[in-house]
Amino acid sequence: MPQDSPLAYSLSQMEEGWRWCVYDEDGVTVADGADLTRDAAEAAVALTLRWPPAQRRVFA
């Protein structure tokens, strides 16, 4: 994946916190997680979007 590949993300409110997911241009999940607050989830997404592609987790 080239460094300038577009990424998308989603935030979903759960019963106890927020779930987030970052996707590549093919819709493949490259990173995800959950946090107690929306601010923390948004910060995790922002950090993930800044990671070089080689450091992103890839899920099958």
NORJOLIN-V533326 format. One record per pair of residues at least 4 apart in sequence whose ideal C-beta (glycine too) atoms are under 8 Angstrom apart, sorted by the first residue. I is the first residue (numbers start at 0). J is the second residue. If there is no record, write none. Layout:
((I,J) (I,J))
This chain:
((0,4) (0,23) (0,52) (1,52) (2,51) (2,52) (4,23) (4,24) (4,52) (5,23) (5,24) (6,21) (6,22) (6,23) (6,24) (6,29) (6,48) (7,21) (7,22) (7,24) (8,19) (8,20) (8,21) (8,22) (8,44) (8,47) (8,48) (9,19) (9,20) (9,22) (10,17) (10,18) (10,19) (10,37) (10,40) (10,41) (10,44) (11,17) (11,18) (11,19) (12,16) (12,17) (12,18) (12,37) (13,17) (13,18) (13,33) (15,35) (16,33) (16,34) (16,35) (16,36) (16,40) (17,33) (17,34) (17,35) (17,36) (17,37) (17,39) (17,40) (18,31) (18,32) (18,33) (18,40) (19,31) (19,32) (19,33) (19,34) (19,40) (19,41) (19,43) (19,44) (20,28) (20,30) (20,31) (21,28) (21,29) (21,30) (21,31) (21,44) (21,47) (21,48) (21,55) (22,26) (22,27) (22,28) (22,29) (23,27) (23,29) (27,57) (27,58) (28,58) (29,47) (29,55) (29,56) (29,57) (29,58) (30,47) (30,50) (30,55) (30,56) (31,58) (32,40) (32,43) (33,40) (34,39) (34,40) (34,43) (35,39) (36,40) (37,41) (38,42) (39,43) (40,44) (41,45) (42,46) (43,47) (44,48) (45,49) (46,50) (47,55) (50,54) (50,55) (51,55))
